[in-house]
Structure formats: structure tokens, C-alpha cells
Amino acid sequence: MSVGRIRTSFAFALAFGALAPGLAWSQTVTVVTSFPKELTAAYKAAFEKANPGTKVEILNKGTSAGVAYTREAPAGSRPDVFWASAPDAFEVLAKDGLLEKYDPGVKGIPDKIGNYPINDPQGYYRGQALAGYGIMWNTRYMKAHRLPEPREWADLAKPVYFGHVAISSPSRSGTTHLTVETILQGEGWAKGWSQMLRIAGNCAAITERSFGVPEGVTNGQYGLGLVIDFFGLAAQASGFPVGFVYPSVTAIVPANIGLVAGAKSPEMGKRFIQYTLSPAGQELLLDPKISRLPVLPETYRKAPAGFPDPYGGKIKAKVNFDSNASERRYYLVSSLFDQTITFRHKELVAATKAIDEAAARLARKPNAEAEKLLADARALAFTPVVDEAKMKDDGFVAVFRDTKRDAAKQKQMTALEEHWGNEARRNYERAAELANKAASMAR
């Protein structure tokens, strides 16, 4: 055969995919996800084995960073799949026109978990697993420090846990954002933020990523942490000395997966989504290293003994999570947390310590005037700088909600953030002063 004919035959084979198996085109699906390596590696290996000649490219990013990455990529060059535990983040993507409707046609998945839709009613994303939020602790650490096991979020606000707790920031972690939102929705804006500020005042650290909390608890760096359930369940199943509990004020919501609009390989993205929802894909969630709750009820028949089944009523979740409310204030809640907690953590911790010490002294030696000072200190330290009335103002919320802000709105947002941060610092410093004065009066 002449060189020309060889070239022609080779070109024909390229055009119609008729190469020998060893020379087959490698088809790649790119997945942006916040999930840990234990999960993504399992799905990558299983999908590639089930689809010879394919490759799964995992881009591991925090949820907020993943949203930004997807938004900034030009159409035609975007990743194919977005996969995370944050339905409110998917709402943001859908409203930005960054998700494409796709129905994988998988049968047997219920429409709802409790009152919450498992799949987006508009068809832009699907529930791939279920998730709850809770408290994880290191049993050896707790015993060494003689700490009681918690049962509710409110327990973590108690002085006994000062310096022993860890949490991430909702601006860095979609699962932390959902945890904070669950508390705010379950307790109400004012009480929820007061509880959140008190818990943060007990925290030894605000970690860079959500992974930092369970890792720190598992290795004994922290005693307790606020986590999405699979971190605690997987650590328990893997034999680590940890405990985990779902507080009554929790929610069960889907971890979602969606096809990105303007993706590089949308057909590959569809195949990957379909696989994750298939019986084989759902069974991977039962792996002890993963320990996630499947959306396909029949999968629980193969679950190990004691595995939580949200369809069987074993998880009592009081919060009917409102993803629309969460999406509406998504960026505002994250910003408020950072300005008053993440960036002012040192001052918040100092105020919390002073308040606890004053309360302990007054318990031994009561003093009415000092008690009033202490009440004022608590109000300063544990009252949110944005009240609920402001949250009902659509114009105010829109300053943070708009993804494409003009210069005027950007300036307004920056000014608000600076004001919150300064007000929080002044409040914490004044709270510490009042608490110290109250303590001195109890001597």
C-alpha cells in the first residue's frame, strides 16, 4: 500500500472512529467537585472500567471556588459535570444559565426526601446522594479532656467546649454553608446567628477547607467539629476513634450533580451522570471509605448493619430546608460569617473567654450589677450585626446576590463588609471589657 493510501486510510479511521482498540480515541469527561479523593477516585476507576477508552478528569475545588471556575470558563471550554453537596450552589449556577437540562431516565428514585425535592423541578440538576449535617468528635480526645458527648448544636455553645471545636467557613465550603443555613433556618435568624457566634467563640480554628475539620478531629488536633455526615460516618466505618450524631435541628438534602451548559464534552458528561445514578453507581456510596446516603432506596438492602437510612425514618430531621431562601442570601451569609467570625475570630474568642470566666465567678459570688454588665457583654458579642428586618429588604440582599455587579454595587458591598467587620471588632472588644469588669466585681 502506498504512503498516500496509508494516510488516507488513517484519516478515514480517525474521522469515523474505526481505529483498532489499542489506538482508540481517549474520551474525557471533566468533573468539577468538592468531594474527597476517596469518593472521586472510586467513581473514576469504576466509570473508566465500565467505559473502556474513557478518562475521568477530576478538578477538586471547594464549592464556591468551583462555581467561580465554571462561571469564568468560556462556553465550549467549560467542565462537563458539576458535582457537590450544595443545592443552593446549583440554584446559583442554574440562575446564571450555567446548567443544561438533562434527564438520565433512571427509575426508582423518589421525587422527595421528606418535603424536599430530590431532583430540581426544572430539570437542571439531579440528586445523586443524600446528606445530613451533624457533630463529629474524637472519643479519645473527649475522654482525655473529660468532655461530655454532644447531642445538639446548642451543646457546642456551652463553656465546657471552649477551645475544643473546629468549623470551616461557608465561603470556603459548600457543606459548611449548608450547615450554617440549616442552623439559621432551624432556629431563626437572630437565635441562629447568636448560636453560631457562640459556637465560633468556642472554636480553636476556622479551617481553610471543610476537609480540615474531620481530619483535625480524627487525628486529635480538635475535639469536635461541625461536619457533613459522610465525614463522620466514613471515619467510624474505617475504625477511627470517632463519634457522630445528627442533631434534631438538622436537614436531609440532596448532594447534586448537573450537566454544565457550554461543556467541552456534554455527551460524556451525560454518560457519567447516568452512571452515578445507576444501581452500580449508587452501591459505590456504601463503601466504608465513602459512607454516603444513596438516593436509590433499593441500594439500602445491601447496606451494612447500622447504616443510616433516611427513607426508613432513622434520621429525625426537624428542618425542612428551603433552598430558595438559602440561594437568595447565599453570598450575604458567607460574607457576614467571614466579616464577623473568620476575620474577627481572635477578638470573638477573647470576648467569649472573658464572658465565660466572668460567668463562672458570678456563679460563685452573685452580684446584681455585675450580672447586668455580663448580660450587656453577651448581647454585644452574640448578636448579629445584620438584623432580620434587613434580610427582608430585597434591595439590601440584591447587593450581594447579583453575580454581575456594576462599580456602584461593588463599592456598596465593600463598604458594608468593612462596616460589619469594624462593628464586630468594636462589639467584641467592648464585650470583653464589660465581662472583665463584671468579673472584677465578683471577687
C-alpha positions in Angstrom: 0.0 0.0 0.0 1.4 3.4 -0.9 2.1 6.1 1.7 -0.7 8.2 0.3 -3.2 5.4 0.7 -2.0 4.7 4.2 -2.5 8.3 5.1 -5.9 8.3 3.5 -7.0 5.2 5.4 -5.7 6.5 8.6 -7.5 9.8 8.2 -10.7 7.8 7.3 -10.3 5.8 10.5 -9.8 9.0 12.6 -12.9 10.5 11.1 -15.2 7.5 11.8 -13.6 6.2 15.0 -12.6 2.9 13.3 -9.1 2.6 14.9 -8.1 -0.7 16.4 -8.9 -1.0 20.2 -5.3 -0.2 21.2 -5.4 3.1 19.2 -9.0 4.1 20.2 -9.6 7.8 20.9 -9.5 8.6 24.6 -12.8 10.3 25.5 -12.5 12.6 28.6 -15.2 13.8 30.9 -14.2 16.7 33.2 -15.8 16.8 36.6 -15.7 19.8 39.0 -16.4 18.6 42.5 -15.8 19.4 46.1 -15.9 15.7 47.2 -12.9 14.0 48.8 -10.5 11.8 46.9 -11.9 8.6 48.4 -15.1 9.2 46.6 -13.9 10.7 43.4 -11.2 8.0 42.9 -13.8 5.2 43.3 -16.1 6.7 40.7 -13.2 7.5 38.3 -12.0 3.9 38.5 -15.4 2.3 38.2 -16.6 4.6 35.3 -13.3 4.1 33.3 -13.6 0.3 33.8 -17.2 0.3 32.6 -16.4 2.5 29.7 -13.1 1.4 28.1 -11.2 4.1 26.3 -12.7 6.9 28.5 -10.9 9.1 31.1 -12.3 11.0 34.0 -10.6 14.2 34.8 -11.3 15.4 38.4 -11.0 19.1 39.2 -11.2 19.2 43.0 -12.4 22.6 44.2 -14.4 24.0 47.1 -18.0 24.6 46.1 -17.7 28.4 45.9 -14.4 28.1 44.0 -16.0 25.6 41.7 -18.9 27.9 40.9 -16.4 30.7 40.2 -14.3 28.4 38.0 -17.3 27.3 36.0 -18.7 30.8 35.6 -15.3 32.2 34.3 -14.7 29.4 31.8 -15.7 30.3 28.2 -18.6 28.4 26.6 -17.3 25.3 24.8 -14.4 25.0 27.2 -16.3 24.5 30.4 -16.1 21.3 32.5 -18.8 18.8 31.7 -20.2 18.0 35.2 -20.6 19.9 38.4 -20.9 17.6 41.5 -21.3 18.9 45.1 -23.3 18.7 48.3 -24.8 22.2 48.0 -28.2 22.5 46.3 -28.1 26.3 46.8 -24.9 26.4 44.7 -26.7 24.6 41.9 -29.5 27.2 42.2 -26.9 29.9 41.6 -25.5 28.0 38.6 -28.9 27.5 37.1 -29.9 31.1 37.5 -26.6 32.1 35.8 -27.5 29.8 32.8 -24.6 27.5 33.5 -26.5 24.3 33.8 -28.2 22.3 31.0 -31.4 20.3 31.5 -30.8 16.6 31.3 -33.0 13.6 32.4 -30.9 10.4 32.7 -34.1 8.3 32.8 -33.1 6.4 36.0 -36.1 4.7 37.6 -36.8 4.1 41.3 -35.6 7.4 42.8 -38.4 9.1 44.8 -39.4 12.7 44.0 -38.8 13.9 47.5 -37.0 13.2 50.8 -39.4 14.5 53.4 -40.7 17.7 51.8 -37.6 18.4 49.9 -37.4 17.6 46.1 -34.6 15.2 45.3 -34.3 16.5 41.7 -34.5 20.1 40.5 -38.2 20.5 39.5 -36.9 22.5 36.4 -34.6 19.6 35.4 -31.3 21.4 35.7 -29.7 19.1 38.2 -30.3 15.7 39.9 -29.9 14.4 43.4 -27.1 11.8 43.4 -26.8 11.2 47.1 -28.4 12.4 50.3 -26.7 14.4 53.1 -27.3 15.5 56.7 -25.3 17.7 58.9 -24.0 16.9 62.4 -21.3 16.8 65.0 -18.2 14.6 64.9 -15.9 14.1 67.9 -12.7 12.2 68.8 -13.6 9.7 71.5 -10.0 9.6 72.9 -9.8 13.4 73.0 -13.1 13.7 74.8 -12.1 11.2 77.4 -8.7 12.8 77.9 -10.3 16.3 78.4 -13.3 14.9 80.3 -15.8 16.4 77.8 -19.4 15.2 77.6 -20.6 13.9 74.2 -22.8 16.5 72.5 -26.3 15.8 71.1 -27.4 19.3 69.8 -25.9 22.3 68.1 -26.7 24.3 71.3 -24.4 22.0 73.3 -21.4 23.3 71.3 -22.2 26.8 72.6 -21.5 25.7 76.2 -18.4 26.9 78.0 -17.1 23.4 78.6 -16.2 23.1 74.9 -14.2 26.4 74.8 -11.1 25.8 72.6 -12.1 22.3 71.6 -14.3 22.9 68.5 -13.5 23.5 64.8 -15.6 24.7 61.8 -14.8 25.8 58.3 -16.2 28.9 56.6 -19.2 28.9 54.4 -17.3 31.0 51.8 -14.8 28.2 51.6 -17.1 25.2 51.9 -20.5 24.5 50.4 -21.2 21.9 53.1 -20.4 24.4 55.8 -22.7 26.9 54.2 -25.5 24.3 54.3 -24.7 23.6 58.0 -24.9 27.3 58.9 -28.0 27.7 56.8 -29.6 24.7 58.5 -29.0 26.3 61.9 -30.3 29.7 60.7 -33.4 28.1 59.2 -34.0 25.8 62.2 -33.5 28.4 64.9 -34.5 31.6 63.1 -32.1 34.4 62.0 -31.5 36.1 65.4 -31.3 33.0 67.5 -29.4 31.0 64.8 -26.7 33.7 64.5 -26.4 34.1 68.2 -25.8 30.3 68.5 -23.4 30.4 65.6 -21.4 33.2 67.1 -21.3 31.4 70.5 -20.1 28.2 68.8 -17.5 30.1 66.8 -16.3 31.7 70.0 -15.5 28.2 71.3 -13.7 27.2 68.1 -9.9 26.6 68.1 -9.8 27.2 64.4 -11.8 28.2 61.3 -10.3 25.8 58.8 -9.3 26.6 55.2 -11.4 23.7 53.8 -14.2 21.6 55.1 -11.8 18.6 55.0 -9.7 20.3 57.6 -12.4 19.8 60.3 -12.8 15.9 60.1 -9.1 15.5 59.5 -8.3 17.6 62.6 -10.9 15.7 64.7 -9.7 12.3 63.5 -6.0 13.0 64.4 -6.9 14.6 67.7 -6.0 18.2 66.8 -9.5 19.2 67.7 -12.0 17.5 69.9 -15.2 18.2 68.0 -16.3 19.6 64.6 -19.3 20.6 62.6 -19.4 18.3 59.5 -21.5 16.8 56.8 -22.5 13.3 57.8 -20.3 11.3 55.5 -17.1 12.6 57.1 -18.2 11.2 60.5 -19.8 8.0 59.1 -16.8 7.2 56.9 -14.3 7.7 59.8 -16.4 5.5 62.0 -16.7 2.8 59.4 -12.9 2.9 58.8 -12.3 2.2 62.5 -11.1 5.6 63.7 -11.9 6.6 67.3 -14.7 9.0 66.5 -18.4 9.5 67.2 -21.1 11.3 65.2 -24.6 12.5 65.8 -27.3 14.1 63.8 -28.7 17.0 66.0 -32.5 17.3 66.0 -32.2 20.7 64.2 -30.7 19.2 61.0 -31.9 18.7 57.4 -31.6 15.9 54.9 -31.0 17.3 51.4 -29.6 16.0 48.2 -26.0 16.2 47.1 -26.4 17.1 43.5 -24.9 16.5 40.1 -25.6 18.5 37.0 -24.6 18.9 33.3 -22.7 22.1 32.7 -24.0 24.3 29.8 -21.3 25.0 27.2 -19.3 22.0 28.3 -16.4 20.5 26.3 -17.9 17.0 26.1 -21.6 17.1 27.0 -22.3 13.5 25.8 -19.6 12.2 28.1 -21.0 14.3 30.9 -24.4 12.7 30.4 -22.9 9.2 30.5 -21.1 10.0 33.7 -24.2 11.4 35.4 -26.2 8.4 34.3 -23.6 6.0 35.8 -23.6 7.8 39.2 -27.3 7.2 39.4 -27.3 3.6 38.2 -27.6 0.8 40.7 -23.8 0.1 40.3 -23.0 3.8 40.8 -25.3 4.0 43.9 -23.7 1.0 45.5 -20.3 2.7 45.5 -21.7 5.1 48.1 -21.8 2.2 50.6 -18.1 1.7 50.5 -16.9 2.3 54.1 -14.4 4.9 52.9 -17.3 6.8 51.3 -20.3 6.1 53.5 -22.8 8.4 51.7 -26.5 8.0 51.7 -27.8 6.8 48.3 -30.8 8.4 46.6 -31.9 5.0 45.2 -33.9 3.3 48.0 -33.2 -0.3 46.9 -29.5 0.3 47.5 -30.1 0.2 51.3 -30.9 -3.5 51.0 -27.1 -4.0 50.5 -26.1 -1.6 53.2 -24.1 -2.8 56.2 -25.8 -3.2 59.6 -26.4 0.1 61.3 -26.1 2.2 58.2 -28.4 5.2 58.4 -31.4 5.0 56.1 -33.2 8.4 55.6 -36.1 6.6 53.9 -36.6 4.4 56.9 -37.2 7.2 59.4 -33.9 6.5 61.3 -32.8 10.1 60.9 -35.1 12.6 62.6 -34.6 15.9 60.8 -36.7 18.8 62.0 -35.6 21.3 59.4 -37.5 21.4 56.0 -34.6 23.1 54.2 -35.6 26.0 51.9 -33.1 26.1 49.1 -34.7 29.3 47.6 -34.2 31.2 50.9 -30.6 29.8 51.1 -29.9 30.8 47.4 -31.4 34.3 47.9 -28.9 35.1 50.7 -26.1 32.7 49.7 -23.3 35.3 49.3 -24.6 37.5 52.0 -24.5 34.8 54.7 -20.9 33.8 53.6 -19.8 37.4 53.7 -21.4 38.1 57.1 -19.8 34.9 58.5 -16.3 36.0 57.2 -16.5 39.6 58.4 -17.8 38.8 61.8 -16.3 35.4 62.5 -13.5 34.3 60.1 -11.7 37.7 60.0 -12.5 38.6 63.7 -12.0 35.2 65.2 -9.3 36.3 67.6 -11.4 39.1 69.1 -14.5 36.8 69.2 -12.6 34.1 71.1 -11.2 36.7 73.6 -14.7 38.1 74.3 -16.1 34.5 74.7 -13.3 33.6 77.1 -13.9 36.8 79.2 -17.6 36.2 79.3 -17.2 32.5 80.4 -14.7 33.5 83.2 -17.0 36.2 84.4 -20.0 33.9 84.4 -18.0 31.3 86.4 -17.0 33.9 89.1 -20.5 35.3 89.4 -21.9 31.7 89.8 -19.7 31.5 93.0 -20.3 35.1 94.1 -23.5 36.7 92.7 -23.6 40.4 92.1 -26.6 42.1 90.5 -24.7 45.0 89.0 -22.1 42.7 87.6 -24.8 40.4 86.1 -26.2 43.3 84.2 -22.8 44.1 82.8 -22.4 40.5 81.8 -25.8 40.5 80.0 -24.7 43.5 78.1 -21.4 41.8 77.2 -23.3 38.7 75.9 -25.6 40.9 73.8 -22.6 42.7 72.2 -20.7 39.5 71.4 -23.5 37.2 70.3 -26.0 39.5 68.4 -25.6 39.6 64.6 -24.7 42.9 63.1 -27.4 42.5 60.5 -30.9 42.1 61.9 -33.7 40.1 60.4 -35.5 43.2 59.1 -32.6 43.9 56.8 -32.9 40.4 55.4 -36.4 41.1 54.3 -35.2 44.0 52.2 -34.8 42.7 48.7 -32.7 45.7 47.7 -30.3 45.1 50.5 -29.9 41.4 49.7 -29.6 42.1 46.0 -26.3 44.0 46.6 -24.7 40.6 47.4 -27.0 38.4 45.3 -26.2 39.9 41.9 -23.4 38.0 40.3 -22.6 40.7 37.8 -22.3 43.9 39.9 -21.6 47.3 38.5 -19.0 49.5 40.1 -21.5 51.3 42.3 -22.8 48.0 43.7 -19.3 46.6 44.2 -18.5 49.8 46.1 -21.6 49.4 48.2 -20.9 45.8 49.0 -17.3 46.6 50.0 -18.5 49.4 52.3 -21.0 47.2 54.0 -18.4 44.4 54.6 -16.0 46.9 56.0 -18.7 48.3 58.3 -19.6 44.8 59.5 -16.0 43.9 60.3 -15.4 47.1 62.2 -18.6 46.9 64.1 -17.9 43.3 65.1 -14.4 44.2 66.3 -15.8 47.1 68.4 -18.5 44.9 69.8 -16.1 42.1 70.8 -13.6 44.4 72.4 -16.3 46.2 74.4 -17.9 42.9 75.4 -14.5 41.7 76.7 -14.1 45.0 78.7 -17.6 44.6 80.3 -17.0 41.0 81.1 -13.7 41.7 82.7 -15.3 44.5 84.8 -18.1 42.2 85.8 -15.5 39.5 86.8 -13.6 42.0 88.9 -16.8 42.9 90.8 -17.3 39.2 91.8 -14.0 38.9 93.6 
